Amino acid sequence: MKEMIKRLSLFPVIAAIAFLLIQVICDLYIPTLTADMVNNGIVKGDTSYIWQLGLIMILISLGGFAAALLNTNISARISYKLGCGLRKDIYRNASQFSNDEFDKIGTSSLITRNTNDVTQVQNLIEMFLKFLILAPLYLIGGVFMAYRLSPSLSTVFIIIVPIVALAAIGISMYANPLYEKIQKTIDRLNLIFREGLNGVKVIRAFGKEKQEFERYEQDNNEYTKTSIRVNAIIGLLMPIMSLIMSLATIAITWIGGKSIDSGNMEIGTMMGVISYSVQIMTGFMLITNVISSIPRGMTSAKRINEVLDMTPSICDAKSSKQTLGQEVFLTFDKVSYCYQGAEKNAIQDISFSVRKGKTLAIIGSTGSGKSTIVNMIPRFYDVGGGKVLLNGTDIRDVAQSTLHDRVSLIPQKSALFFGTIRENMQLGKPAATDEEIWAALETADAAEFVNKLDGGLDGVVEKGGGNFSGGQKQRLCIARAILKNADVYVFDDSFSALDFKTDAKIRMVLKGRLKNAVTVIVAQRISTIMEADKILVLNEGKIAGVGTHDELKQSSEVYREIIASQFEKGEVA
Ligand SMILES: Nc1ncnc2c1ncn2[C@@H]1O[C@H](COP(=O)(O)OP(=O)(O)OP(=O)(O)O)[C@@H](O)[C@H]1O
């Protein structure tokens, strides 16, 4: 929470607290004036004193009202600005994360932290500025003012206030871990809900709706059970406080009544002390209302700090050279990588080199490490051993922005964004003209269907490209990637949704267009890669063969098995 408080601007906080103090002083002064009015005005029948004091009381009440309004306004501004800053920083930090950090925290948890957790912290700060300071001031101020009126009557408060305060602290400490559990369950609920919505078609196709619903229901019940438990504990506070304060009021009336009887106390004094008991009670009520926000807000602050303190494992070295060599070539030199928590390397001792104008193809069974290799090229993961060199320079010695400028990646999963075709294409080259975009679409065999869209380049792309078929999405992604002027073009299984004819047609046009760059193609189909200058055959993360199609047919058993399996399916022409 300290880190959250450090983010607040000093002046508005001081202003909010100052107005709060004015409000409390005004509120606390009223019972003393009431006692004075009863003892010296009403009992003695002094009308002018009653008018005079009445006017002062009205002015003080109005002052307290104005101060409360200003405090509320400033507190809301402070807390909303804090929330805005936190969301911005979480977004900025998370956008620097490498895949390792995303794997560690999880996308769903990041979303919960950026929404729910920020709101909890925001609420706590607002409550803190409005009530959390007010409550102890009412308590301490009320006891102090009551003591000034009657030391004997206020001994009742001196005994009960610490008891109730200790009960509140104890209950809050007990609730703290339960709030942590609640936040984690919300993370899981979000994860299952998100997965369920994204994969709704698969779930239906496999008839797994019931199992998925049960998985969700289990966490949902857990969340409800824990929330009910927390509320039952926190809910104890209010009745306990009410009971104690009622007993206190009875004690004050009894002791006060006896003192008035024996002529040792005036009636106004007892009325004043009872008014202070109401204010002390209000202080406790405020604490009760906000006490649940404290552990919840603190848990959320901890979760937010985890994201803000997380330094991306992949960052620019201080010695980052800003330039790459002029001669275009890509080299992997004995590269190995092991995913976090995995028992063995996903890829092991991978070495190859490809020059400008040449195509390297990577083939292998699922899970053999193809995507892992291509993710190393833009440094989405850093090598565990060995090195990756672009144009002769170790990519870790280059600023990431320079590297990303020179690498164009078409990921396995087509990523299109809500907007227009033009906006999506311009991600590849922000200043691309319509002619350039049409030329790229032509190369990717996408011009024809884009032409038929209402609005052409202004045609709408729905979220995730939902209004296009799998093959159309892949073609749009290819067009976007080749618009970018890069040294390396990486196609990670980007032709899989295309029919054989379109696949061959696009690859032929691409060969001419990308003649000044290195092309890396990952594919499952032999027909997609058989014309490549060099084919890398992967098996369980290791190289099982390197060569051209004809060479591998002779030398690689794994390659022959892949060909045989595809002949059986009739996939190889
Ligand atoms: N984020 C990850 N965390 C842990 N292990 C992973 C992760 N991503 C991949 N792996 C593991 O690394 C190995 C290689 O995976 P990779 O995705 O590179 O294979 P692939 O050849 O591209 O597979 P596919 O053809 O199915 O896409 C697999 O055993 C996989 O289970």
The ligand as a Gaussian input file, in Angstrom:
#p B3LYP/6-31G(d) Opt

LIG

0 1
 N        4.614000     -21.567000     -23.268000
 C        5.076000     -22.799000     -23.110000
 N        5.357000     -23.273000     -21.871000
 C        5.823000     -24.517000     -21.704000
 N        6.065000     -25.379000     -22.707000
 C        5.807000     -24.979000     -23.956000
 C        5.300000     -23.672000     -24.233000
 N        5.149000     -23.545000     -25.562000
 C        5.543000     -24.730000     -26.106000
 N        5.937000     -25.583000     -25.150000
 C        6.478000     -26.949000     -25.339000
 O        7.626000     -26.860000     -26.155000
 C        7.661000     -27.878000     -27.116000
 C        7.783000     -27.278000     -28.529000
 O        6.609000     -26.525000     -28.792000
 P        6.404000     -25.710000     -30.157000
 O        5.177000     -24.889000     -30.006000
 O        7.655000     -25.005000     -30.501000
 O        6.152000     -26.906000     -31.188000
 P        5.688000     -26.843000     -32.697000
 O        6.586000     -27.745000     -33.440000
 O        5.596000     -25.440000     -33.171000
 O        4.253000     -27.481000     -32.586000
 P        2.971000     -27.230000     -33.525000
 O        3.297000     -27.760000     -34.876000
 O        1.939000     -28.067000     -32.860000
 O        2.675000     -25.787000     -33.502000
 C        6.385000     -28.703000     -26.940000
 O        6.733000     -29.834000     -26.189000
 C        5.484000     -27.798000     -26.114000
 O        4.708000     -28.570000     -25.233000

